[in-house]
Amino acid sequence: MKILLASDSFKGSLTSQRIVQLLEKAVGQVFPQAVTEGMLVADGGEGTMEAMVAELQGSVRTVEVRGPMGTPVQASYGLLPGGRAIIEMAQASGLPLVPTEQRNPMRATSYGTGQLIRDALERGIRDITIAVGGSATNDGGMGALAALGVRFLDEKGEPLEGCGADLARVQTIDLSGLHPAAAQTAFTVMCDVTNPLLGPSGASHTFGPQKGADPAMVEQLERGMSRYAALAEQVTGVSAAFQPGAGAAGGLGFALMAFLGAQRRPGIETVLDLIHFDQKLEGADLVITGEGRMDWQSSFGKVPAGVGERCKRAGVPAVAIVGGLLAGYEEIYRHGICSVETTVSGVMSLEDAMAHSEDLYLDAACRLLRSIRCGMKMRGR
C-alpha cells in the first residue's frame, strides 16, 4: 500500500513538514506495512518559497532590498534545481512589513521585488516564478520594473521612483535600460486572483482599501493606473490591463505580463508541477491532504482542491484533514476529495486547539486511517 502525504500548513500551528511527520507516525500505527511518501506543498501564498526549497532541495538566498515604504529590509528567495528561482513578493514588498498606521499605497513601492528579480537574473537564473500574494503596493509594478532598469519619466524628463502617486505623473517609459537577461528569461506569475488591472474589480478598487487607501485615494490611484496602462500598451504593444490576474499585487501582475511576457498560472498548479506530483501519483493507493481551515474558498485554488483534482484525474482516492470547517466546505467533494476529518475532537477554544495542535492532528489522522481500514475490511467480506 502506497500513501502520498501532501498537506498545506496549518497557519500559526503546524508546518507542512511537521504534518508529514505526524502523518507518517499515524500511518505506522494503523497501516504498519504501508509505504509513505511525504511532500511539502503550498498554494502560492505565505510559505510557498520555503516549502519549494525544502521539497526540491534548493537553497535560500537573502539580500538587502528596498522595503515597500523605502526602508531597507532583508528579503529571501529560493534557488531551485535546473536554474530556476521562486520569489515571494511579500518577502520584499509585503503588507506585513508595514505597520498599520503607516500603510499608504500612494507611497508604497514594489522596487524591492524588482531587486530580487534582478539578483536572480545576475546569478544566471533564466526561469523565475513570482508568487504575488500579500503586497502592500498599488504601483502597477512600476517600482519592480524600475529596479530592472526601466525608466519612468515625468513631464520634465525626470525619473520617477515608482510608487502609487507616480502613476498619474508618468509621461514617458524608456525600455532601453531593461536588464538584458529579461528577454531570455521565462517568467511565471503564481496567482489565484483573476482581477483585471482596472475597473470596479481592479487593483485599486478591490485591494487598495486594505492597503490603507481611503475612497478619494482609490479614485486617484484608479485614474493614474488607467493613464499608466494606456502608456504601457503604447510602448510594449501588449494589451494586458484586462487580462485575468493583471490586478494582482497592486498591478505587478500587469507589469510582469506586459513588460516581461510572464504567464499567469494558479499557485497550487504551479507548485504541483514543480514537485512532479503527477509522477508521484503513479502507483499510489491513497492521498492525504488538508489545510488549516476549509470553507467555500477551499475549492478555488487552495491545496486540497488542487491535490484532489489531480487525484480525481488519476483515479486515486484523496482525503483531507483540516483544523476546522466553515460554511460551504462541502464543495470540496466536487474536486476529488472523498472525505474530510477535523482535528478538533470536542468543545475547545481556538487557543487550546492551536496549543495542542500536534496531539489533535495525530488523533484525527489515526481516526481517519482507522475508518479507511474499516472500509477495506467491509469490502473484503
N, C-alpha and C positions, 0 to 999 in steps of 0.2 A: 504494500500500500504506500503510495507516494502522496504526501500532503504539502502543498505550497502555502507559505505564510507571507501575506502581503498586506499589511495594515498601515494606515496612516497613523501618525502620532495622536495622542490624546493631549491636546494643548494644556500645558501647565501641570501635567502629572506624569505621563508616560511617553517616552520617546518611541519612535518606530523600532529602534534597535532593541529596547527593553521589552517591547511587546513580542518581538520574535523570540526572545529568550524565554518569556513566560509561556508562550505557545509551545515551544519545544518541550518544556517541562510538563505541560498538560498532556501533550501527545504521548510522551514517555510513560505517563501514568495510565492512560486509557488504551492506547494502541502501542505497546512497547516494541512491536516488530515493525512499525511503520518507519518509512524514510521521510524525513522532512527537509525542505529547502526554504530557508527564510530569505527575504529580500526587503530592502528599505524602499518605501515609496512615499510620494507626496503629490499634491495636485498643482504645484506651481506656486503655492503660497509660501508662508514662513517655513523655513526648514528644508526647502527643496534642495538648495545647494549642498547643505551638509549631508542630506540623505544620498544624493547622487555621488558625491565624492566618496562616501563610505562604501556604497554599493559597488561602485566601479573601480575602487582602489585608486582614486585620483589623489590630488593634493590641493591644499588651500593656500592661496597667495593673498597676503594682506598688504595694502598700500594706503598711504595717507591721501585723501581726496578732499575736495571742497564739499562740505555738507549742504543740505538744502537751503539753509539760511546764510551760507557763506563761510561759516567757521569750519576749520579742519576736522575731519573725522577719520577714524581707522575703519576701512571697509575691506571685506574679503570677497573673493570669488573663487570658483572651483576650476581647476585644470584637470581635464578628463583624458583618458587614453585616446589615441587616434587624433591628436592635435585639436581637441575640442575644449571649449570652455563654457561654463554656465555661470551667469551673473544674475544675482537678485538685486533688482533696482533698490529695494528697501534698505539694502546694506549701506548705500551711499546717499540716497535721496528719499528715505522713508519717513512717513508721518511720525512714527515713534521717536525719531531723532529730534523732533521739535516740541518743546513744552507747549501745552495747550494755549497758554496766553500769548505765545509768540507766533502762532500759526497765521500765515499770511501768504496766499498763493500769488499775490501781486509781486512779492519779493522772492519767493522760493524758486530755486533753480535745479535742473537735472544735470548740471555740469559735472558733478561727481560721478554720476553713472557713465557719462561720456569718458571720463578719465579711466574708469575701469575697463571700458571697451578699448580705449587707446592702449592701455597697458597690455591687454591680451594680444592686440594686433602686433605690438612691438616685440612680443615674445614669440611671434611666428604662428599664432593661432589663426586658423582660417575657417573655423566652424564655431560660431558663437550663438548660444541660446540665452535669451534675456527674459527672465521672469519679471513681469512688470506690476505686480500687485503691491498695494500698500504705500503708494507715493504721497509725498507732501506737496507735489508740484502741479502747476497748471500752465506750463510754459510752452506747450506744443512740442516739446523736445528740443527747443532752441538751445538750451544750456548744454545738453548732451552733444548736439551737433557742433556747437562752438568749441567744445573740448576736443572734437575730432578735426578741427581746422576750418569748419565752415564759418564765414564771416557774415554777420548780420549788421547792416549799416543803416543809420538814421538819415534824415533828410540832409544833414551836413556832411555825410560820408564818414561819420564817426562810428566806431564799432560799438555794438550793444553787448551787454553781458549775457543776456538770455534768461529773462525771468518773465513772469506773467505780465508785468507792466510794459515790457518791451514789445509785446505782440502788436500793439497799436502803433508803435514807433518805427518798426522796420520798413525801410523803403527799398533796400537792395539786398539781395542774397548772392554772395560770392562763393562759388563752389571750388574755386581754383586751389584752395589750400586744404581741401578734404584729404585726410590721410590716404596715401596711395594704396595701402593694403586693403582698404574698404571694398574696392572694386573686385578684389579676388577672394572675398570672404562671403560665406553663406551665413546669413543672419536669420534666426528664428525668434519670433515674439511668442513667448509662452503666456497665453492669456485666455481666460474663460469668459470675460465680459465681451459683449457684442456691440456695445455702444459706439455710434459714429462719433466723429470729432465735434460736429456742430448740431445745433438744434436743441429742442426740449430734452432729448435723451442723450445729449452730447456731453463732452468732458466738463465744461464749465457749469452747466445747469445741474447735472446729476451728481458730480463728485466735488464741485467747488465748495459747497457749504460745509462739508465735513472736513475740509482743509482750512477753514477759517474765513471763507468768503461770505459777506453779507449780501442781500439782494442787489444793491447798487453795484457791488464789486462783481457779482456774477454777470450782470449785463455788460459791464466794462470789459471783462475777460472775454465774453462771447463776441463782442464787436471786434476786439483785437484779434481773436482767433480766426474769425471769418476773413479778415484782411490778410493775415499771415498765410492762411490756407490757400487763398487765391494767388498770392505771390509765389508760394511754393510750387503750385501747379504750373505756373508760367515758366518757372526756372527748371523744374525737373521733367515736365511733360507727363507727370503721373497724377491721376485723379484719385486720391485716396481718402479724402475727407469723410466720405460716407461709406467707406468700407467697414465691415464689422470689426470691432476692436480698435479702430482708429482713435477713439476717445479714451482708451485705456491709459492709465498713469498720466493723466493730465495732458494727453496728446502725444506722449512719447511713442505710442503705437503708431500714430500717424507719421511721425518723423522717421521712424525706422522703416516703415513701408515705403514712404515717398522718396526718401533720400538714399536709403541703403538697400532697397529691394527686399526687405525682410518678408518672410512668410509667417502668417499667423497660424498657430496651432493650439488646441486646447492643452492645458497644462498636464493633466493626467495622461493624455495620449502621448505627449512628448516623452514623459517620464517612462512609461511602459515600453516605448520603443527603445529608449536609451538603454534600458536594462535587459532588453531582449526577452520580454515577458512571454511572448507567444511561443518562442522556442522552449522556454522553461515549462510551459503548459503541457508539452508533449509527454504523454505517459502519466500525467497526474490523475489521481482519483478524487481529490478534494482540494479546494482553495479556501483559506480562511482570511478574510479581510476585515475592515472596520474603520471607525473614526470615533472621535470623542462624543459627538452629538449628531444624531440622524434626524432630519426633518425633510420637508418637501424640496429643499435646496440640494439635498444629497444626490438627487437624480440629475443634477445639472453640473457635470464636470468634476464631481468630487471623486475621491479614491474608490469607494465601494461601487459606484456606478461604472466607472471606467474598468475596474477589475471584473465586475460582473458581466459587462458586455463582452469582454474578451473571452470569459469562461463560457458564456452562452453560445458564442460562435463556435467554440471548440468542443461543446458538449460535455463540459466538466462542471459538476455542481459546485456552487460557491455559497458560503455562509458568512455572516458578519457578526462581530462582537462590537458593541457600542457602549459608551458611557451612559447615554440617555436617549429617549425617544420623544419627539415632539410631533405636532400635527403634520400630517402628510407624509410621514415616513414610509407608508405602505407603497408609495410609488416606486420604491426601490425594487420591489418584487418584479417589476416590468423590465428590469435591467439585469437579469440573470442571478440575482440573489435569492436563494431558496428559503432561507430562514435567518432571523435576527435575534440575538441574545443580548440582554443588557447586563452590565456588570453590577448594577445596583440591586441588591437582594432583599432590601427592606426599607422601611422609612428612615431616612437619614438626610442630613443637610449636605449641601454641595461641598462644604469644607471637610466634612467627615469622609465623603466619598473620595475626595482627592487625597486626603491624608492616608487612606487605606487602599489606594488605587491598585497596588500590586496584588494584594490578597484578594480583592474583589475581582480583579481581572482573571487571576488564576482559577478562582472558583467558577466564574462564568464559563471559561474555556473548558473546564472539566465537565460542567453540566451539559454544554453543547455537544462535546465529543461523546459523552455517555448516551445522549439522545440518538446520535448518529449510530453508535454501536447497537442500540436497541433496534433501530430501523433495519440494520443489517441482519440481526437475528430474526426479525419478523419476516424479512424477505427470504431467508433460508429455510423457513418452515414449510 
